[in-house]
Amino acid sequence: MKIKSIISFIGIIIGSLIIVSCEKEKTHFYNMNPWITYGHVTDIEGNVYNTIPIGSQTWMVSNLKALKFRDGTSIPVIVDATSWSSKQTPACCWQNNDLIRKVTYGVLYNWHAVNTGKLCPAGWHVPSDAEWTSLTDFLGGEGVAGGKLKESGFRHWISPNTGATNETAFWAYPGGDRSDNAGASFEKLLEAGCWWTTEFNEDQASSRIMYYNSSSIQKLFYSKRCGLSVRCVQDY
């Protein structure tokens, strides 16, 4: 009886270890960095985003996907190139009008959508230029911050994805942009990630951009009619 009991006990232990192992594999498959404790926020459409504190700020860990403002108003999805390039009111789209790319890289918004102040979920907002600067300063400056924010490897970024460590768990993806030229061309997919700030002048608004061949993060001004990604930061 004792031997049978010992064998039975060993079987239970082995079975438990297998279950735990399988659960860990599931977690690793479905979640980013399972060893990191992420927060969560949900937008008006029910899309759930992981969140992560970096320094004194808390950021979304993926690009915004909402097709509605937080008050429930729909954001026009513009496929036609002529309509996009001349749009002076809120609009959105996604790379090459391919729904799969929306799922992976999020939505591209023109700056008029950003300027409503209603794009991010309640309690969150599109970061100001100063908030982006605070993030990069905390990470050691513009010259190295991009590498610390970019997803590492080549699953989404093309080679050489210079300096990418993703040590912040920010998971910056190269969603590219949409231009405001006559063809309203989709550009830079897999090569660059481009994100709006709320800073603007008469014709343009500022952004932050990271490239596949650099560990830096740069400040650039885009036409307000261009389409860029958005990362929301928590109110404080």
Secondary structure, 3 states (H helix, E strand, C coil): CHHHHHHHHHHHHHHHHHHHHHHHHHHHHHCCCCCCCCEEEECCCCCEEEEEEECCEEEECCCCCCCECCCCCECCECCCHHHHHHCCCCCEECHHHCHHHHHHHCCEECHHHHCCCCCCCCCEECCCHHHHHHHHHHCCCHHHHHHHHECCCCCCCCCCCCCCCCCCCCCECCCEEECCCCCCCEECCCCEEEEEEEEECCCEEEEEEEECCCCCCEEEEEECCCEEECCCEECC
